[in-house]
């Protein structure tokens, strides 16, 4: 049986940057909770235990519809067809397209 590790982190989902405890087991997020050792808790910021973003963290990370790899359109816009490509191919194609845009319109200010 593996042990759950509790790691200290900053939540970056809004501007407050609340300190949180991240519970991890076998490299997978189990839950996130407020870091009660944060001196700002209950004084400057409200307690994070009621934060909707914090409470939805596990669902957001592991949602079945979350994209985990690059997709390229495989057909007309209206067809909704996509093909999985490598990260390298995606970056190369994006860089090439940005180069074309720079050549046509300039680099900007």
Buried (B, 14 or more C-beta within 10 A) or exposed (E): EEEEEEEEEEBEBEEBEBBBBBBBEEEEBEBBBBBEEBEBBEEEBBEBEEBEBBBEBBEEEEEEEEEEEBEEEEEEEEEEEEEEBEEEEBEEEEEEEEEEEEEEEEEEE
